[in-house]
Every structure is written in C-alpha cells, then in structure tokens.
Amino acid sequence: MRRALWPLVIFLVLVIFLAVGLNLNPREVPSPLINKMAPPFTLPLLMQSEAQFSPKALLGQVWMLNVWASWCVSCREEHPVLLDFAKKGIVPLYGLDYKDQRSNALRWLEKNGNPYTDSAVDEKGLVGIDYGVYGVPETYVIDQQGVIRYKQIGPINPEVLEKTILPLIAKLNAKV
C-alpha cells in the first residue's frame, strides 16, 4: 500500500513546485553577483578603439554599467530614461556594447543620443557571461569598492529609476 502512494506523493510535490514557479516574476531572478565584487575586465572603448576601459579605474565612486546593443529592441525603450538620467550627472553611466558590431553601435548612438560616459565593446560576449547577462538590456549599480549592489534585468523605466536605483545610489554615496 505504501509503495502505491509514492507516485502520488511525487506527483503532488511536482505540482506544488510548478504552481510556485508559475507565480514567480522572471524579472526578479536573483543574481548570484549581488554583494560580490564586479568581475574584472579590460575592453576596447567604442568611440576610441585604441583606448581601453576597465572597472578598476572607477574604484572609489558609485557608478552604473548598462549592457546594451544596437539590435536590442528593449534598449530603445529604456534609452530616453538613460539620456535623462545621464543629464543629471548623478553617477557615471558606462555602457557595455554586447555582441554587437562597432559600426552599428556607433550609428545607433549617433542617431539616438549617447548617455554613456564611455562604452566598452564586448563583441564576443565574454564579459557579459562573467556578469551573468542572459539578455539585454541589463544594468548594474556598482559601489565604491567595486561591489555589485543591484542588477536590473530588462529596461529601466522611470518608476524603477525613482523608487529603486536613485535611492540606492543616494545611500551608497552617503557611505563615503
């Protein structure tokens, strides 16, 4: 009799896991990088291919890294928000042009405006892998010690910026 109940118990457990999983928000996938050092890298700059960018140069300040691409439809949605944010000069905003062709990225920024202090080129997507990028856009808030404090999956909208990102930046800057 007990043997006959095991398939039923296993089935019920699977149904519970499925029900819980269907109620989760995929935009709230926790990143294992939160509260860990941002992965180091050195990449060429988009605007000056002979120059290099490394997050190590930003130690001592709070900054944001926005992973984007010219082929990314959602990046177009968040772009006006990033332009407005950059105008305020609250923290430096750096771009990571992900799996893109330099000429397309340059043309896209020329057409739509450039919110970035600088943008590094991750043509092969290897840095994106280190950061756990599985889709663009993604944005990271990185503190003065180089620790990732927040990851936004998907486009930043005004609500996320005002309610989550700006208060976090203010808190991190107050720790100086």
DRENDO-1510 file (C-alpha; in Angstrom, 1 decimal, always signed):
<recs>
REC; n; res; u; v; w
REC; 1; MET; +0.0; +0.0; +0.0 .
REC; 2; ARG; +2.8; +2.5; +0.9 .
REC; 3; ARG; +4.5; +1.7; -2.4 .
REC; 4; ALA; +1.4; +2.7; -4.3 .
REC; 5; LEU; +1.4; +6.1; -2.6 .
REC; 6; TRP; +4.9; +7.2; -3.6 .
REC; 7; PRO; +3.9; +8.1; -7.2 .
REC; 8; LEU; +1.1; +10.2; -5.9 .
REC; 9; VAL; +3.3; +12.0; -3.4 .
REC; 10; ILE; +5.9; +12.7; -6.1 .
REC; 11; PHE; +3.2; +13.9; -8.4 .
REC; 12; LEU; +1.8; +16.3; -5.7 .
REC; 13; VAL; +5.3; +17.7; -4.9 .
REC; 14; LEU; +5.9; +18.4; -8.6 .
REC; 15; VAL; +2.5; +20.1; -8.9 .
REC; 16; ILE; +3.4; +22.3; -5.9 .
REC; 17; PHE; +6.8; +23.2; -7.5 .
REC; 18; LEU; +5.1; +24.0; -10.8 .
REC; 19; ALA; +2.5; +26.2; -9.1 .
REC; 20; VAL; +5.1; +28.1; -7.2 .
REC; 21; GLY; +7.3; +28.5; -10.3 .
REC; 22; LEU; +4.4; +29.9; -12.4 .
REC; 23; ASN; +3.8; +32.6; -9.8 .
REC; 24; LEU; +7.4; +33.9; -9.9 .
REC; 25; ASN; +8.3; +37.1; -11.8 .
REC; 26; PRO; +11.1; +36.3; -14.3 .
REC; 27; ARG; +12.3; +39.9; -13.9 .
REC; 28; GLU; +13.1; +39.2; -10.3 .
REC; 29; VAL; +15.7; +36.5; -10.8 .
REC; 30; PRO; +18.2; +37.0; -8.1 .
REC; 31; SER; +21.7; +37.4; -9.3 .
REC; 32; PRO; +24.5; +35.5; -7.5 .
REC; 33; LEU; +26.7; +38.5; -8.1 .
REC; 34; ILE; +24.8; +40.8; -5.8 .
REC; 35; ASN; +27.1; +41.9; -2.9 .
REC; 36; LYS; +30.1; +40.4; -4.7 .
REC; 37; MET; +33.0; +42.1; -6.5 .
REC; 38; ALA; +32.2; +43.0; -10.1 .
REC; 39; PRO; +34.1; +40.7; -12.4 .
REC; 40; PRO; +37.2; +42.5; -13.7 .
REC; 41; PHE; +37.7; +43.1; -17.4 .
REC; 42; THR; +39.6; +45.3; -19.9 .
REC; 43; LEU; +37.9; +46.0; -23.2 .
REC; 44; PRO; +38.4; +48.5; -26.0 .
REC; 45; LEU; +36.2; +51.6; -26.0 .
REC; 46; LEU; +33.5; +52.0; -28.6 .
REC; 47; MET; +34.4; +55.6; -29.5 .
REC; 48; GLN; +38.2; +55.1; -29.4 .
REC; 49; SER; +39.1; +51.5; -30.3 .
REC; 50; GLU; +42.7; +52.1; -29.3 .
REC; 51; ALA; +41.8; +53.0; -25.8 .
REC; 52; GLN; +40.8; +50.5; -23.1 .
REC; 53; PHE; +38.2; +50.5; -20.3 .
REC; 54; SER; +38.4; +48.7; -17.0 .
REC; 55; PRO; +36.1; +49.0; -14.0 .
REC; 56; LYS; +39.3; +49.1; -11.8 .
REC; 57; ALA; +39.6; +52.8; -12.9 .
REC; 58; LEU; +36.2; +53.6; -11.2 .
REC; 59; LEU; +37.1; +52.3; -7.7 .
REC; 60; GLY; +36.2; +54.9; -5.2 .
REC; 61; GLN; +33.0; +56.0; -6.8 .
REC; 62; VAL; +29.5; +54.7; -7.3 .
REC; 63; TRP; +28.7; +54.0; -11.0 .
REC; 64; MET; +26.4; +52.2; -13.3 .
REC; 65; LEU; +27.0; +49.7; -16.0 .
REC; 66; ASN; +24.3; +49.3; -18.7 .
REC; 67; VAL; +24.6; +46.3; -21.0 .
REC; 68; TRP; +23.1; +47.3; -24.4 .
REC; 69; ALA; +23.2; +46.6; -28.1 .
REC; 70; SER; +22.1; +48.3; -31.3 .
REC; 71; TRP; +20.0; +45.3; -32.2 .
REC; 72; CYS; +18.2; +45.3; -28.9 .
REC; 73; VAL; +14.5; +46.3; -29.1 .
REC; 74; SER; +14.1; +46.8; -25.4 .
REC; 75; CYS; +17.2; +49.1; -25.3 .
REC; 76; ARG; +15.2; +51.5; -27.4 .
REC; 77; GLU; +12.5; +51.6; -24.8 .
REC; 78; GLU; +14.9; +52.4; -21.9 .
REC; 79; HIS; +17.2; +54.8; -23.9 .
REC; 80; PRO; +15.2; +58.0; -23.2 .
REC; 81; VAL; +15.3; +57.2; -19.5 .
REC; 82; LEU; +19.1; +56.7; -19.7 .
REC; 83; LEU; +19.5; +60.0; -21.6 .
REC; 84; ASP; +17.6; +61.9; -18.9 .
REC; 85; PHE; +19.5; +60.1; -16.1 .
REC; 86; ALA; +22.9; +61.0; -17.7 .
REC; 87; LYS; +21.9; +64.7; -18.0 .
REC; 88; LYS; +21.5; +64.8; -14.2 .
REC; 89; GLY; +25.1; +63.7; -13.7 .
REC; 90; ILE; +24.3; +61.7; -10.5 .
REC; 91; VAL; +26.8; +59.0; -11.2 .
REC; 92; PRO; +28.8; +57.9; -14.2 .
REC; 93; LEU; +26.9; +55.7; -16.6 .
REC; 94; TYR; +29.1; +53.3; -18.6 .
REC; 95; GLY; +27.9; +51.1; -21.4 .
REC; 96; LEU; +28.8; +47.6; -22.4 .
REC; 97; ASP; +28.0; +47.1; -26.0 .
REC; 98; TYR; +27.1; +43.5; -26.1 .
REC; 99; LYS; +27.6; +41.1; -29.0 .
REC; 100; ASP; +27.3; +44.0; -31.5 .
REC; 101; GLN; +29.2; +45.3; -34.4 .
REC; 102; ARG; +31.1; +48.6; -33.7 .
REC; 103; SER; +29.7; +50.3; -36.8 .
REC; 104; ASN; +26.1; +49.5; -35.9 .
REC; 105; ALA; +26.6; +50.6; -32.3 .
REC; 106; LEU; +28.2; +53.9; -33.3 .
REC; 107; ARG; +25.5; +54.6; -35.8 .
REC; 108; TRP; +22.8; +53.8; -33.2 .
REC; 109; LEU; +24.3; +56.2; -30.6 .
REC; 110; GLU; +24.7; +58.9; -33.2 .
REC; 111; LYS; +21.0; +58.6; -34.2 .
REC; 112; ASN; +19.5; +58.2; -30.7 .
REC; 113; GLY; +22.0; +60.1; -28.5 .
REC; 114; ASN; +24.7; +58.9; -26.2 .
REC; 115; PRO; +24.0; +58.7; -22.5 .
REC; 116; TYR; +27.3; +57.0; -21.7 .
REC; 117; THR; +30.4; +58.4; -20.1 .
REC; 118; ASP; +32.1; +55.7; -22.2 .
REC; 119; SER; +31.0; +52.4; -23.7 .
REC; 120; ALA; +33.2; +49.3; -23.9 .
REC; 121; VAL; +32.8; +46.8; -26.7 .
REC; 122; ASP; +32.1; +43.2; -25.7 .
REC; 123; GLU; +32.0; +41.8; -29.2 .
REC; 124; LYS; +32.2; +38.1; -28.3 .
REC; 125; GLY; +30.0; +38.5; -25.1 .
REC; 126; LEU; +32.6; +37.0; -22.8 .
REC; 127; VAL; +32.4; +39.8; -20.2 .
REC; 128; GLY; +28.6; +39.5; -20.4 .
REC; 129; ILE; +28.9; +35.9; -19.5 .
REC; 130; ASP; +31.0; +36.8; -16.5 .
REC; 131; TYR; +28.3; +39.3; -15.4 .
REC; 132; GLY; +25.5; +36.7; -15.9 .
REC; 133; VAL; +23.9; +38.5; -18.8 .
REC; 134; TYR; +21.3; +36.4; -20.5 .
REC; 135; GLY; +19.5; +39.2; -22.3 .
REC; 136; VAL; +19.9; +42.9; -22.9 .
REC; 137; PRO; +19.4; +45.4; -21.5 .
REC; 138; GLU; +20.7; +44.7; -18.0 .
REC; 139; THR; +22.0; +47.4; -15.7 .
REC; 140; TYR; +24.3; +47.1; -12.6 .
REC; 141; VAL; +24.8; +49.6; -9.8 .
REC; 142; ILE; +28.4; +49.2; -8.5 .
REC; 143; ASP; +29.6; +50.8; -5.3 .
REC; 144; GLN; +32.9; +52.5; -4.4 .
REC; 145; GLN; +34.7; +49.2; -3.6 .
REC; 146; GLY; +33.7; +47.6; -6.9 .
REC; 147; VAL; +30.8; +45.5; -5.4 .
REC; 148; ILE; +27.6; +44.9; -7.4 .
REC; 149; ARG; +24.8; +46.2; -5.3 .
REC; 150; TYR; +21.9; +45.9; -7.7 .
REC; 151; LYS; +21.0; +44.3; -11.1 .
REC; 152; GLN; +18.1; +45.4; -13.2 .
REC; 153; ILE; +17.0; +42.8; -15.7 .
REC; 154; GLY; +15.3; +44.4; -18.6 .
REC; 155; PRO; +14.7; +48.0; -19.4 .
REC; 156; ILE; +15.0; +50.7; -16.8 .
REC; 157; ASN; +11.8; +52.7; -16.6 .
REC; 158; PRO; +11.1; +55.9; -14.7 .
REC; 159; GLU; +9.5; +54.1; -11.8 .
REC; 160; VAL; +12.4; +51.7; -11.3 .
REC; 161; LEU; +14.8; +54.6; -11.5 .
REC; 162; GLU; +12.9; +56.7; -9.0 .
REC; 163; LYS; +11.9; +54.0; -6.5 .
REC; 164; THR; +14.9; +51.7; -6.6 .
REC; 165; ILE; +18.0; +52.9; -8.3 .
REC; 166; LEU; +18.2; +56.5; -7.2 .
REC; 167; PRO; +17.6; +55.8; -3.5 .
REC; 168; LEU; +20.2; +53.0; -3.6 .
REC; 169; ILE; +22.7; +55.4; -5.3 .
REC; 170; ALA; +22.0; +58.1; -2.6 .
REC; 171; LYS; +22.5; +55.5; +0.1 .
REC; 172; LEU; +25.8; +54.3; -1.4 .
REC; 173; ASN; +27.1; +57.8; -1.9 .
REC; 174; ALA; +26.2; +58.7; +1.7 .
REC; 175; LYS; +28.5; +55.9; +2.9 .
REC; 176; VAL; +31.6; +57.8; +1.6 .
</recs>
